[in-house]
Amino acid sequence: TKLAEAQARTEERVSQLEVAVTKLAEAQARTEERVSQLEVAVTKLAEAQARTEERVSQLEVAVTKLAEAQARTEERVGVLEASMAKLSEAMQQLATQVGALSENIGYGLEDIARLVLPGYLRYRYRIAVERLERRLFQLDGQVVDVDLYAEGKQGRRNIVVVGEVKSRVYAREVSQFQKMLQALQPQLPAPAVPVMFGYYIDLSAMEAAGSQVLLIASYQPVVETQSLPSPRRKKRQD
């Protein structure tokens, strides 16, 4: 009886072991499946890592090329900066030369005006002046440089010739001259006779001057309709 009971217990334990072994086998199968999945994942990860390393290598090559291109660009920028500096220096020298040339031309034209205007004004407008000179005035705290200045007479009337010399005279220059002369008139000893002398007199300047400003070109006579009131005189033939 005891042996039979022990046998029964043994068989029960064997059954339990069989169940445990079956579960263990199932767990082992699941583990192997997971291991297989992990192997696949690791394989894919290794492939991805290889691709990443390849892309990193490509990026390193690209960065190297970019660095070389940047170095070449900086070198070219340096060359351009040097060229710009030389160009700027050349432009400054040119501006200085042009300014000097303009000043020389201006003084030369002033000399021509001082030489020819006294006789021309006497012949054309009966304005008698001994000689024209430069004169400085104080106007609103600033120094005003008058190119041509002379006190004289027009007939029996005392006048002051106030002139400005420009190589090219346009309406803008005439308007500026008239504004300056209007402000300067209180300092003058007699009514002003405004004169502008230049190489070229533009039509717009003639329209702006009207009969208020004498425009005289170095190469052409004054327009006949442009004159200041003057005492009557006998007609003369050229």
Residue pairs with C-beta under 8 A, 6 or more apart in sequence:
102 167
105 167
106 165
106 167
109 165
109 167
109 197
109 198
109 199
109 218
110 134
110 147
110 148
110 165
112 197
112 218
113 132
113 147
113 148
113 163
113 165
113 197
113 216
113 218
114 131
114 132
114 133
114 148
116 218
117 132
117 148
117 161
117 163
117 195
117 197
117 216
118 129
118 130
118 131
118 132
118 150
120 216
121 127
121 128
121 129
121 161
121 195
122 128
122 129
124 222
125 154
125 193
125 214
125 227
125 228
125 230
126 154
126 155
126 230
126 231
126 233
127 152
127 153
127 154
127 159
127 161
127 193
127 230
128 152
128 153
128 154
129 150
129 151
129 152
129 161
130 150
130 152
131 150
132 148
132 149
132 150
132 161
132 163
133 148
133 149
133 150
134 145
134 146
134 147
134 148
134 149
135 146
135 149
136 143
136 144
136 145
136 146
137 143
137 144
137 146
137 184
137 187
138 144
139 180
139 183
139 184
139 187
140 183
144 180
144 184
146 162
146 163
146 164
146 184
147 163
147 164
147 165
148 161
148 162
148 163
148 164
148 165
148 195
148 197
149 160
149 161
149 162
149 163
150 160
150 161
151 158
151 159
151 160
151 161
151 189
151 190
152 158
152 159
152 160
152 161
153 159
154 193
154 228
154 230
154 231
155 230
155 231
156 231
157 190
157 191
158 189
158 190
158 191
159 190
159 191
159 192
159 193
160 188
160 189
160 190
160 191
160 192
160 193
161 192
161 193
161 195
162 181
162 184
162 188
162 192
162 193
162 194
162 195
163 194
163 195
163 196
163 197
164 173
164 177
164 195
164 196
164 197
165 196
165 197
165 198
166 173
166 196
166 197
166 198
167 198
167 199
167 200
168 198
168 199
168 200
168 202
169 196
169 198
169 200
169 201
169 202
169 205
169 215
170 202
170 204
170 205
171 202
171 204
171 205
171 207
171 208
173 196
173 205
174 196
174 205
174 208
174 209
174 213
174 215
175 208
177 194
177 196
177 213
178 194
178 212
178 213
181 192
181 194
184 192
185 191
185 192
193 214
193 228
194 212
194 213
194 214
195 213
195 214
195 216
196 205
196 209
196 213
196 214
196 215
196 216
197 216
197 217
197 218
198 215
198 216
198 217
198 218
199 217
199 218
199 219
200 217
201 215
201 216
201 217
201 220
205 215
206 215
206 223
206 226
209 215
209 226
210 226
211 225
211 226
211 227
211 228
214 222
214 226
214 227
214 228
215 222
215 223
215 226
216 222
